[in-house]
Structures are given as structure tokens and as C-alpha cells.
Amino acid sequence: MTRDQLRDLYAAVAAALLVVVAALVGRPLQDRLRVGWPPVLATWDPHLGPGTPLAVLVAVATVAYGPALAARLRWRALLATAWATATAWILSLALIDGWRRGIAEQLTTRSEYLRVIDRFHDIPATLRDFTQHILIDTPDNWPAHVAGHPPAATLTFVLLDRLGLRGGGWAGMWCVVVGATACVAVLVAVRALAGEELARRAAPFLVLAPAAVWMGTSADAYFAAVAAWAVALLALAVTGRSVWWALGSGLLSGLTCYLSYGLTLFALIGAAVLWLGRRRVRERPVALLLLFLAGLSVVPTAFTRAGFDWWEAYRLLVTRYYQGAGGVRPYGYWVWANLACTVLIAGLAGAAGLRRTTAALLRRPGIDLRLPLLVTAALLALLAADLSGMSKAETERIWLPFVMWLLPSCALLPRPRAWLAAQAVLALLVNHLLRTGW
């Protein structure tokens, strides 16, 4: 084992110890932390389920054949395979808890979006009145997740209902199938910005991410995909392909901001993309900017004209956050325990990959820094969310969009099969030992 590989192992061990310390310190504080199994929102409940055989099969096949297939498949075939395998991985992990609890009921609980579908019978009127129901002490206050997000999140499920795709099963499968495309978007961006070889090396890690435990079934998986495609289209626009991709990037960026307030931090990742593609940006700056801004204006303009005030809603959300569990959960614990949650979704390979990223930036002149810069931008966005104090607990779900951009750092690791096996084992252990939920 080389010195670098030994340091990778040290980083993984340190990450595992962080999770252990967060669990041990959190147990006596459980009443204030408001989570069942610190540092994650879960309960201890060892179990098997109908998804167990499929999850093991997907894991074994990806570890055994993933790196080789990623290296030799044609690019489009690789993207299709990655999406299909990621979907199977997310779905099989969710089915360990069974169809009803793992998928069909996740978005129907008292905090979730489907509980308010009937209140959107008049969408324009509901949008005009949306901010009047954010605070806990207002009449007919919105459930936690509805109040905690701009209305595009809830409207997605309202529109699915209007299309006849009613109930938690359809909503859950929407999040699984669309959420699985996030790995494809990241691969597209990495290839455009850092080269195809690194994208191919990253592919199995994006597919077999422990984050899949929380992507099935969570609306944050859907948010992660929209944000990822916004970045991917921007990457295509600034790397010599058609500048018209900037229009689509702007459109999805605007939608991202109306799905989740916290995903405005994706501007940091977007800035890194512009820096990495600065040569192309200098060639056609006006066209890129105008197309991006034109797309960016669509969703905010539509919601503003409908009567929804994003800034007022966010101001009220901050108040609502501290009216609930956010006002009880101690910042001093969560500001570092959130990072333990990140270990569980990025995995031990993610920790080792971030070590490689840091080493490349700090100590290795002459190395291609395109991928490390992209990953670092995502890490800075995540840290900004952490320091804000508006992400105390449940970050194993909330930070899914950011973690998808940390995982490409695993492409820098040697011996990918060993690290992939560690990722798979972690995800299987978490989903078989804990009952996750929100």
C-alpha cells in the first residue's frame, strides 16, 4: 500500500469515527436533537425486506463489473446504463422497507406535500395566499415540508395529481426515477469540464452512492436532479457546445430556486463552472449571459405574477424554522454532526475522495485541477448551508443535491472496486439496521 493509499484509509477511518462520536454524543441529547438515532432521523430496527435480494444483486454486480463497463461502454450507453442502475439501486433499497412504507407512504405523512393537494384546487389563489399559512400560529398552517419550500415543490405533486398520477406510489416513483437522473447530469458536467476519463471513473460511484438510501423516497432526490441538470447544461454551454444550452440552464436554475430556498447556494457551483469554461465565456459573454438570464427569469416571473413573494416567504420561513424543531436543536452539536450525516450519504469513499481533492489543490502543482475545483465548489456550498444554522439535522436528506457533486472526487481513487464495496456495504447496513424517515 502506497503512502497516498494509506492516507486515503486514514481519511475513511476518521470519517467513520466522526459518525461514531456524533452518535455517542447525541444519545444523551436526544430530546433536544429531535431525531430518533443521532445524528440521523431514524430508529434502530434491524430488518429484511422484499428489496434485500435485489439490493444485494445490484451492489455485487456494480462492484464486480461497474468499473470495467464504465471504461468501455459507448458514452450514451454508459449514461443510459448509469441511470437504469441508479434507479434499480434506489428502488431496491427503498423496497427493503416494503412498497407501502418504503415508497407509497413516504410522501403522504403529516409533514409532506401530498397532504395539501386538495388545497390547490385554485392554484393562482393558493399561490397568492401561500405566505399567509407559513407560520405555525396562522390558521391552516402548511405542513413542515410545504412551509419549508417555495411552492414549486408542492405544485409538482399537484400537477402529477391533475395528470391522473395520484397518490403516494406515483409521487414516490417520480422522485425515484427523476432523482436517479442526477447521476447522469453530474457525469455530463464532469465530462464537459474535466474530461471523459474522469467522468467514466466517477460513474460507478455516482450509481452506487449511499445517498440512494435517502433518495428513495424523498422529494430532495427530485430537487437534486433539477439542480444537477441546471449545472450540466451550463457546463455544456461554456465548453464549446451550443450556447443555447445556457437558456435551459437558466430555466432549470430558476426552477431550482423555487423548489428549495437552500439550493440558491448552487450559485457557487455555477460560478465554478463559469470559471472552468472561462475561455468559451470570453468568446461569447453577451450571448451566454442573455440566454441564461432569459431562462432564469421565466419561473420567478411566473410565480411573482401569480402573487407569490419569494423573499417574504423566506423571511417567514426563518421564523417558522425557529418556531419548530429548529429552535430547539442545538447549533453547537449540529454544526459538526451534520458532517457526520454527510459521511453517511457520501460514504467512506467520498471522504477519501475529498482527501485526494484537498491534496491536489494544496500540494500538487501540475496536476489537472478541473475536477478538484468543481468538487470544492460543492463542498463550499455545503459548508455554507451548515454554517447558516438553517440545516440542523435531516441533512442526510436535505443535502442530497450537494453530495451528488462531492462523489465525482471518488474518480481520483485507485482500486475502485474496494471503495465501491465499502459504499455498498455502508448503504446496505444503514437500510437494514435503521428505519429512516422524516
C-alpha positions in Angstrom: 0.0 0.0 0.0 1.4 3.4 -1.0 1.6 6.4 1.3 -1.3 8.1 -0.6 -3.4 5.0 -0.2 -2.7 4.8 3.4 -3.7 8.4 3.8 -7.0 7.6 2.0 -7.6 4.9 4.6 -6.9 7.3 7.4 -9.4 9.8 5.9 -12.1 7.0 5.7 -11.4 5.9 9.3 -11.6 9.5 10.6 -14.9 9.9 8.8 -16.2 6.7 10.4 -15.1 7.9 13.8 -16.9 11.2 13.3 -20.2 9.2 12.8 -19.5 7.2 15.9 -18.7 10.3 18.0 -21.8 12.0 16.7 -23.9 9.0 17.7 -22.3 8.7 21.2 -22.5 12.5 22.0 -26.0 12.7 20.6 -27.6 9.9 22.7 -27.8 11.9 26.0 -29.0 15.0 24.0 -31.7 13.1 22.1 -34.7 15.1 23.5 -33.2 18.3 22.2 -31.9 16.9 19.0 -35.3 15.7 17.9 -34.0 12.7 15.9 -34.5 9.1 16.8 -31.0 7.8 16.2 -28.4 10.6 16.3 -27.2 12.0 14.0 -29.8 10.8 11.5 -33.6 10.9 11.7 -34.2 7.2 12.1 -34.9 4.5 14.6 -32.9 1.3 15.3 -34.8 -1.5 13.7 -32.8 -4.4 12.1 -34.9 -5.9 9.4 -35.0 -7.5 6.0 -37.5 -6.9 3.2 -38.5 -7.7 -0.3 -35.9 -5.3 -1.7 -33.0 -7.1 0.1 -32.1 -9.7 -2.6 -32.3 -7.1 -5.4 -30.2 -4.6 -3.5 -27.5 -7.1 -2.8 -27.6 -8.2 -6.5 -27.3 -4.6 -7.8 -24.4 -4.0 -5.3 -22.5 -7.1 -6.2 -22.9 -6.6 -10.0 -21.9 -2.9 -9.8 -18.8 -3.6 -7.7 -17.8 -6.5 -9.9 -18.5 -5.1 -13.4 -19.1 -1.4 -12.9 -15.6 0.0 -13.4 -14.9 -2.2 -16.5 -18.3 -1.3 -18.1 -17.8 2.3 -17.4 -14.5 2.2 -19.1 -15.6 0.5 -22.3 -19.3 1.3 -23.0 -20.1 4.0 -25.6 -20.8 7.3 -23.9 -24.5 7.3 -24.4 -24.8 3.7 -23.5 -22.9 4.5 -20.3 -25.3 7.3 -19.4 -28.4 5.0 -20.0 -26.8 2.2 -18.0 -25.9 4.5 -15.2 -29.5 5.9 -15.0 -31.0 2.4 -15.1 -28.6 1.0 -12.5 -29.1 4.0 -10.2 -32.8 3.6 -10.4 -32.6 0.0 -9.6 -30.3 0.7 -6.6 -32.5 3.4 -5.2 -35.7 1.4 -5.7 -34.3 -1.8 -4.2 -33.0 0.0 -1.1 -36.4 1.6 -0.7 -38.2 -1.8 -1.1 -36.2 -3.2 1.9 -38.9 -1.4 3.9 -41.6 -2.7 1.5 -43.7 -1.0 -1.1 -46.0 0.9 1.2 -43.6 2.1 3.8 -40.6 2.4 1.5 -42.3 4.3 -1.3 -46.1 4.7 -1.4 -46.4 6.3 2.1 -43.3 8.4 2.3 -44.8 11.5 0.7 -48.2 11.1 2.4 -47.2 11.7 6.1 -48.4 14.7 8.0 -45.3 16.7 7.1 -45.3 16.0 3.4 -46.6 17.5 0.2 -49.4 15.2 -0.7 -51.4 16.2 2.5 -52.3 19.5 0.9 -53.1 18.5 -2.7 -56.8 19.4 -2.2 -55.9 22.9 -1.1 -54.6 23.7 -4.5 -57.9 23.4 -6.4 -57.4 27.1 -7.4 -53.7 27.3 -8.0 -53.4 31.1 -8.6 -55.5 31.9 -5.4 -53.4 29.4 -3.4 -50.2 31.0 -4.6 -51.4 34.5 -3.7 -52.3 33.2 -0.2 -49.3 30.9 0.2 -47.3 33.1 2.6 -50.3 33.6 4.9 -50.0 29.9 6.1 -46.3 29.6 6.7 -46.1 30.5 10.4 -47.2 27.8 12.9 -49.6 30.2 14.6 -51.5 31.1 11.4 -54.8 29.4 10.6 -54.5 26.2 8.4 -50.7 26.5 8.6 -48.9 24.4 6.0 -47.2 21.1 7.0 -43.5 21.4 7.7 -42.2 20.5 4.2 -44.7 22.6 2.4 -44.0 25.6 4.5 -40.2 24.9 4.3 -40.1 25.1 0.5 -41.2 27.5 -2.3 -44.5 26.3 -3.9 -43.0 24.8 -7.0 -42.1 21.8 -4.8 -45.8 21.2 -3.9 -47.1 22.2 -7.3 -45.1 19.4 -8.9 -47.2 16.9 -7.0 -50.4 18.8 -7.6 -49.7 18.6 -11.4 -49.0 14.9 -11.1 -52.3 14.5 -9.4 -54.0 16.6 -12.2 -52.5 14.3 -14.8 -54.1 11.3 -13.1 -50.9 10.1 -11.4 -52.5 10.3 -7.9 -51.3 9.1 -4.6 -48.0 8.3 -2.8 -47.0 5.5 -5.2 -46.8 7.7 -8.3 -45.3 10.6 -6.3 -42.7 8.2 -4.9 -41.8 6.7 -8.2 -41.5 10.2 -9.7 -38.8 11.1 -7.1 -37.0 7.8 -7.6 -37.0 7.9 -11.5 -36.2 11.6 -11.8 -33.8 11.6 -8.9 -31.8 8.8 -10.5 -31.1 11.1 -13.4 -29.0 13.3 -11.1 -26.0 11.0 -11.6 -26.4 11.3 -15.4 -26.3 15.1 -15.2 -23.2 15.1 -13.0 -21.5 12.7 -15.5 -22.4 15.0 -18.3 -20.9 18.0 -16.5 -17.8 16.2 -15.4 -17.1 15.0 -18.9 -17.6 18.5 -20.3 -15.4 20.3 -17.7 -12.8 17.7 -16.6 -12.7 15.1 -19.3 -14.3 11.8 -20.2 -11.8 9.6 -18.4 -12.6 11.1 -15.0 -16.3 11.0 -15.8 -16.1 7.3 -16.6 -14.2 6.6 -13.4 -16.7 8.5 -11.4 -19.7 6.7 -12.9 -19.9 3.6 -10.6 -19.5 5.8 -7.5 -22.4 8.0 -8.6 -24.5 5.0 -9.3 -23.8 3.1 -6.1 -23.9 6.1 -3.7 -25.1 5.5 -0.1 -27.2 8.6 -0.7 -29.6 6.3 -2.5 -30.9 5.3 0.9 -32.5 8.7 1.2 -33.2 9.3 -2.5 -35.9 6.6 -2.2 -38.3 8.1 -1.5 -37.6 11.9 -1.0 -38.6 15.0 -2.9 -35.0 16.1 -2.3 -33.9 13.5 -4.8 -36.1 15.3 -7.4 -34.6 18.6 -6.3 -31.1 17.2 -6.7 -31.8 16.1 -10.3 -33.2 19.5 -11.3 -30.2 21.4 -9.8 -27.8 18.9 -11.3 -29.2 19.3 -14.8 -29.1 23.1 -14.4 -25.3 22.8 -13.8 -24.8 20.2 -16.5 -26.5 22.4 -19.2 -24.4 25.3 -18.1 -21.3 23.1 -18.4 -22.3 22.2 -22.0 -22.9 25.9 -22.8 -19.4 27.0 -21.7 -17.3 24.2 -23.2 -17.7 24.8 -26.9 -21.1 23.3 -27.4 -24.2 25.3 -28.4 -24.6 28.4 -26.2 -28.4 27.7 -26.4 -27.8 25.3 -23.5 -27.5 28.4 -21.3 -31.2 29.1 -21.9 -32.1 25.6 -20.5 -29.6 26.1 -17.6 -31.2 29.4 -16.7 -34.7 27.9 -16.8 -33.8 25.0 -14.5 -31.8 27.3 -12.2 -34.9 29.4 -11.7 -37.0 26.3 -11.1 -34.4 25.1 -8.6 -34.7 28.3 -6.5 -38.5 27.8 -6.4 -38.1 24.2 -5.3 -35.8 24.8 -2.3 -34.6 28.1 -0.8 -31.3 26.5 0.2 -30.4 25.5 -3.3 -29.7 29.1 -4.2 -26.2 28.1 -2.9 -25.8 26.2 -6.2 -24.7 29.6 -7.5 -21.3 28.7 -6.1 -21.2 25.5 -8.2 -22.4 27.6 -11.2 -19.6 30.1 -10.6 -17.0 27.2 -10.7 -18.5 26.1 -14.0 -18.1 29.6 -15.4 -14.5 29.7 -14.2 -13.6 26.4 -15.7 -15.2 27.3 -19.0 -13.9 30.9 -18.9 -12.3 30.7 -22.4 -15.6 30.0 -24.0 -17.3 32.6 -21.8 -14.9 35.2 -23.0 -15.7 34.3 -26.7 -19.4 34.9 -26.4 -20.1 36.5 -23.0 -23.1 38.5 -24.1 -24.9 35.6 -25.8 -24.3 33.3 -22.8 -25.4 35.9 -20.3 -28.5 37.0 -22.1 -29.6 33.4 -22.8 -29.0 32.4 -19.2 -30.8 35.4 -17.7 -33.7 34.9 -20.2 -34.2 31.3 -18.9 -33.6 32.3 -15.3 -36.4 34.9 -15.4 -39.1 32.5 -16.5 -40.0 30.7 -13.3 -39.6 33.7 -10.9 -41.6 35.9 -13.2 -44.4 33.4 -13.4 -44.6 32.9 -9.6 -44.3 36.6 -8.9 -47.1 37.5 -11.4 -49.2 34.8 -9.7 -48.8 36.6 -6.4 -46.1 34.6 -4.6 -43.4 36.7 -3.0 -40.2 34.6 -2.6 -38.4 37.0 -0.3 -41.3 37.4 2.0 -41.9 33.7 2.1 -38.2 33.1 3.0 -38.4 35.7 5.8 -41.4 33.9 7.2 -39.8 30.5 6.8 -36.9 31.6 9.0 -39.4 32.5 11.7 -41.3 29.2 11.2 -38.0 27.3 11.4 -37.3 28.6 14.9 -40.9 28.1 16.0 -40.4 24.3 15.4 -37.6 21.9 16.0 -35.1 24.3 14.6 -35.5 26.4 17.6 -34.7 23.5 19.9 -32.0 21.7 18.1 -28.6 22.9 19.4 -26.4 24.6 16.8 -23.2 23.6 18.7 -24.0 19.9 18.1 -25.4 20.0 14.6 -22.7 22.3 13.1 -20.3 19.3 13.2 -22.8 16.4 13.4 -24.3 17.5 10.1 -20.9 16.5 8.6 -21.3 13.0 10.1 -24.6 12.8 8.2 -22.7 13.8 5.1 -20.3 10.8 5.7 -23.3 8.5 5.6 -24.6 9.8 2.3 -21.2 10.3 0.6 -19.7 7.2 2.1 -16.2 6.4 3.1 -15.0 6.6 -0.5 -16.4 10.1 -0.5 -14.3 11.0 2.5 -11.2 9.5 0.8 -12.0 11.3 -2.5 -12.3 14.6 -0.7 -8.8 14.0 0.8 -7.5 13.5 -2.7 -9.2 16.6 -3.8 -7.7 18.7 -1.0 -4.2 17.2 -1.6 -4.5 18.1 -5.3 -5.4 21.7 -4.5 -2.8 22.2 -1.8 0.3 20.2 -2.6 0.4 19.0 -6.2 1.4 21.7 -8.8 1.0 20.5 -12.4 -2.0 18.2 -11.7 -5.2 18.9 -13.6 -7.3 20.8 -11.1 -10.6 21.0 -13.0 -12.4 18.2 -11.1 -11.0 19.2 -7.7 -12.2 22.8 -8.3 -15.7 21.6 -9.2 -15.9 19.4 -6.1 -14.5 22.1 -3.9 -17.2 24.5 -5.0 -19.9 21.9 -4.0 -18.1 21.4 -0.7 -18.1 25.2 0.0 -21.8 25.3 -0.8 -22.5 22.5 1.7 -20.4 24.2 4.4 -22.2 27.5 3.8 -25.5 25.6 4.4 -24.0 24.1 7.5 -22.8 27.4 9.0 -26.1 29.1 8.2 -27.8 27.3 11.1 -30.8 26.6 8.8 -29.7 23.0 8.3 -29.8 21.4 11.7 -30.5 17.7 11.4 -32.0 15.8 8.5 -29.1 16.8 6.3 -28.8 13.2 5.2 -31.8 14.1 3.1 -31.6 17.9 2.7 -28.0 17.9 1.4 -28.5 15.2 -1.3 -28.2 17.8 -4.1 -24.8 19.0 -2.8 -23.4 15.5 -2.1 -24.0 14.4 -5.7 -21.2 16.9 -6.7 -18.8 15.6 -4.0 -19.0 12.0 -5.3 -17.0 12.6 -8.5 -14.0 13.1 -6.3 -14.0 9.3 -6.0 -12.7 9.2 -9.5 -9.3 10.1 -8.1 -9.1 6.9 -6.0 -7.1 3.9 -7.1 -8.6 0.4 -6.6 -12.1 1.4 -7.3 -13.7 -2.0 -6.6 -12.6 -1.9 -2.9 -14.0 1.5 -2.4 -17.2 0.6 -4.2 -17.6 -2.4 -2.0 -17.3 -0.1 1.1 -20.0 2.2 -0.4 -22.4 -0.7 -1.0 -21.8 -2.2 2.5 -22.5 1.1 4.2 -25.8 1.6 2.3 -27.0 -1.9 2.9 -26.1 -1.7 6.6 -27.9 1.6 7.1 -31.0 0.5 5.3 -31.2 -2.9 7.1 -30.4 -1.7 10.6 -32.3 1.6 10.7 -35.8 2.7 9.7 -35.2 6.0 8.1 -37.9 8.7 7.7 -38.8 12.3 8.0 
